Amino acid sequence: MVVGDIATGTDVLVIGAGPGGYVAAIRAGQLGLDVTLVEKDAYGGVCLNYGCIPSKAMITASDLAYAAGHAEEMGVYADPEVDLAEMVDWKDGVVDQLTGGVEKLCKAAGVNLMEGTAFFAGEHEARVVHGGEGQGSETVEFEHAIVATGSRPIEIPDFSFSDEQVLDSAQALDLREPPERLVVVGAGYIGMELSTVFARLGTEVTVVEMLDDVLPGFEADLARPVKRRAKDLGIDFYFGQAASEWWEEDDGIVVVTEDEDGELHEHPADKVLVAVGRQPVTDTLELDAVGLEPDDRGFLSTDDQARTAVEHVFAVGDVAGEPMLAHKGMMEGEIAAEVIAGEAVGLDYQTVPAAVFTDPELATVGMTEAEAEEAGFSPVVGRFPFAASGRALSMDEGEGFVRVVADDESGFVLGGQIVGPEASELVAEVTLAIEMGARLEDVVATVHTHPTLAEAVREAMANARGKAVHTLNR
Ligand SMILES: Cc1cc2nc3c(=O)[nH]c(=O)nc-3n(C[C@H](O)[C@H](O)[C@H](O)COP(=O)(O)OP(=O)(O)OC[C@H]3O[C@@H](n4cnc5c(N)ncnc54)[C@H](O)[C@@H]3O)c2cc1C
């Protein structure tokens, strides 16, 4: 401790107020623990301020503009004018409402909010450096700590986010005028979501990706409709190419990529968005002071109770590893708080879904057929195409399908993969089925509202048993 410091004591010190940290803090407060939540930037973290919420707001607004201008088939003729600055102001309003809500919820749960940057100074001690000149720093002594410092975008050599023409996702979501030409480096979910936004706003988008397809990590038949629609929007794809350098010209910039044979390709643009992944923020925490060491990618390993190798230190959210998704972090945050309060809980990672908010949406949970086989099950698969869904067609969204994977013998639902309208919402039913240990027969016996997209989930489950009525059975 620094001479003259008065140390604050707390049961639970939470570092970082993103979805992992603020949820942990609120839950710990609800359980009667004394909690201090330290945040260096903005309540709500990346998710509320620069990630999930702003991107979904811009996806909705750009979709509205695009759909209104492309509905002649339905007898709707419109030529919407888009003011990106106003759209961004609206998005910022949504963000402000939510971040203000987080602060209120924390206060209502009795959480002590502290602005500043925290790092460990001992096994049960952290220093918090307050922002702003002359604000000083203080020591916080804690019984338990929850590390929730999240992640930052990965920079690639020669593409610095401090250059005006090189954007990370947060900067791209704040542009007040659409660039005429945009090169997007990386066809992962962030690259694909933002490419779609800008293509709908009239930007000429070029996507370059080192691997050979969009959305690496998802099955090819799920990614296919996403790539097809992106191409329909006018997005150009270059696979097997890595961005190597860029330079300015009189009328914009040139982004250079290198293919597998070492050949160079030039892509003219006005801006380049680099979306090649995110890395955990653990390098600023002085982890060795608390006895922790991150793995070689910077993540903190945890068990299913979010506990690190050090008994009284927990890690939640992006710092705790893949999947780097907000809902995984929130659930880990709740669990860490409950474990500290003495509850016997843990997270089943099979029930963590993933969603991509492209056009169409894509969502998965649990096991694929191949994973189920590998895990020793005899999987049975059911499928239902949205082309056979009355609701999907009445929304002009007949592309894609619901697929479910179950254990043939027991009928237990093991996984689901959906590409199509509202996939991000529909996956919740499959997730619930997995968590509850539901069988195919349970979902089939459940009456679903007509006409809804959710009927497609029931039909896929029925199809796995050869009992679907609205599609041909396998
Ligand atoms: C463009 C984009 C779109 C996304 N869309 C989705 C989506 O649709 N769905 C989804 O599930 N996920 C999405 N994500 C991912 C999601 O944002 C993250 O998984 C989530 O924010 C992780 O939460 P977290 O609490 O671990 O960390 P973060 O949200 O990163 O928050 C960490 C917080 O810790 C603070 N902090 C860091 N170090 C310190 C320190 N030393 N002291 C004090 N404070 C500190 C930071 O300022 C930050 O506020 C998206 C991400 C991006 C970038």
The ligand as a Tripos MOL2 file, in Angstrom:
@<TRIPOS>MOLECULE
LIG
   53    58     1     0     0
SMALL
NO_CHARGES

@<TRIPOS>ATOM
      1 C1        -19.0460   -5.3420  -33.3230 C.3       1 LIG1
      2 C2        -19.3240   -6.3990  -32.2830 C.ar      1 LIG1
      3 C3        -20.5360   -7.0550  -32.3010 C.ar      1 LIG1
      4 C4        -20.8240   -8.0110  -31.3510 C.ar      1 LIG1
      5 N1        -22.0260   -8.6380  -31.3970 N.ar      1 LIG1
      6 C5        -22.3230   -9.5770  -30.4770 C.ar      1 LIG1
      7 C6        -23.5910  -10.2040  -30.4770 C.ar      1 LIG1
      8 O1        -24.4530   -9.9170  -31.3210 O.2       1 LIG1
      9 N2        -23.8530  -11.1280  -29.5290 N.ar      1 LIG1
     10 C7        -22.9190  -11.4750  -28.5890 C.ar      1 LIG1
     11 O2        -23.2060  -12.3250  -27.7460 O.2       1 LIG1
     12 N3        -21.7020  -10.8940  -28.5650 N.ar      1 LIG1
     13 C8        -21.3860   -9.9530  -29.4740 C.ar      1 LIG1
     14 N4        -20.1710   -9.3360  -29.4290 N.ar      1 LIG1
     15 C9        -19.1920   -9.7770  -28.4070 C.3       1 LIG1
     16 C10       -19.4930   -9.1250  -27.0660 C.3       1 LIG1
     17 O3        -19.4620   -7.7200  -27.2090 O.3       1 LIG1
     18 C11       -18.4980   -9.5830  -26.0300 C.3       1 LIG1
     19 O4        -18.5050  -10.9960  -25.9770 O.3       1 LIG1
     20 C12       -18.8330   -9.0430  -24.6630 C.3       1 LIG1
     21 O5        -18.8570   -7.6340  -24.6510 O.3       1 LIG1
     22 C13       -17.8360   -9.5440  -23.6240 C.3       1 LIG1
     23 O6        -18.2210   -9.0870  -22.3760 O.3       1 LIG1
     24 P1        -17.1380   -8.9300  -21.2210 P.3       1 LIG1
     25 O7        -17.8990   -8.4990  -20.0140 O.co2     1 LIG1
     26 O8        -16.3060  -10.1250  -21.1380 O.co2     1 LIG1
     27 O9        -16.1550   -7.7730  -21.6890 O.3       1 LIG1
     28 P2        -16.3230   -6.3470  -22.3330 P.3       1 LIG1
     29 O10       -17.6770   -6.1050  -22.8480 O.co2     1 LIG1
     30 O11       -15.1660   -6.2140  -23.2570 O.co2     1 LIG1
     31 O12       -16.1320   -5.3740  -21.0980 O.3       1 LIG1
     32 C14       -14.9430   -5.3160  -20.3860 C.3       1 LIG1
     33 C15       -14.9120   -4.0090  -19.6280 C.3       1 LIG1
     34 O13       -13.7840   -4.0030  -18.7750 O.3       1 LIG1
     35 C16       -13.2110   -2.7040  -18.7510 C.3       1 LIG1
     36 N5        -11.8210   -2.8530  -18.3310 N.ar      1 LIG1
     37 C17       -10.8190   -3.4990  -18.9790 C.ar      1 LIG1
     38 N6         -9.6890   -3.4750  -18.2460 N.ar      1 LIG1
     39 C18        -9.9830   -2.8040  -17.1130 C.ar      1 LIG1
     40 C19        -9.2390   -2.4680  -15.9500 C.ar      1 LIG1
     41 N7         -7.9650   -2.8370  -15.8220 N.pl3     1 LIG1
     42 N8         -9.8460   -1.7730  -14.9720 N.ar      1 LIG1
     43 C20       -11.1430   -1.3860  -15.0990 C.ar      1 LIG1
     44 N9        -11.9040   -1.6860  -16.1670 N.ar      1 LIG1
     45 C21       -11.3350   -2.3940  -17.1540 C.ar      1 LIG1
     46 C22       -13.3810   -2.2200  -20.1900 C.3       1 LIG1
     47 O14       -13.3390   -0.8130  -20.2520 O.3       1 LIG1
     48 C23       -14.7560   -2.7910  -20.5350 C.3       1 LIG1
     49 O15       -15.7800   -1.8590  -20.2610 O.3       1 LIG1
     50 C24       -19.8570   -8.3440  -30.3580 C.ar      1 LIG1
     51 C25       -18.6240   -7.6800  -30.3190 C.ar      1 LIG1
     52 C26       -18.3570   -6.7110  -31.2780 C.ar      1 LIG1
     53 C27       -17.0360   -6.0020  -31.2240 C.3       1 LIG1
@<TRIPOS>BOND
     1     1     2 1
     2     2     3 ar
     3     2    52 ar
     4     3     4 ar
     5     4     5 ar
     6     4    50 ar
     7     5     6 ar
     8     6     7 ar
     9     6    13 1
    10     7     8 2
    11     7     9 ar
    12     9    10 ar
    13    10    11 2
    14    10    12 ar
    15    12    13 ar
    16    13    14 ar
    17    14    15 1
    18    14    50 ar
    19    15    16 1
    20    16    17 1
    21    16    18 1
    22    18    19 1
    23    18    20 1
    24    20    21 1
    25    20    22 1
    26    22    23 1
    27    23    24 1
    28    24    25 2
    29    24    26 1
    30    24    27 1
    31    27    28 1
    32    28    29 2
    33    28    30 1
    34    28    31 1
    35    31    32 1
    36    32    33 1
    37    33    34 1
    38    33    48 1
    39    34    35 1
    40    35    36 1
    41    35    46 1
    42    36    37 ar
    43    36    45 ar
    44    37    38 ar
    45    38    39 ar
    46    39    40 ar
    47    39    45 ar
    48    40    41 1
    49    40    42 ar
    50    42    43 ar
    51    43    44 ar
    52    44    45 ar
    53    46    47 1
    54    46    48 1
    55    48    49 1
    56    50    51 ar
    57    51    52 ar
    58    52    53 1
@<TRIPOS>SUBSTRUCTURE
     1 LIG1         1 GROUP 0 **** ****
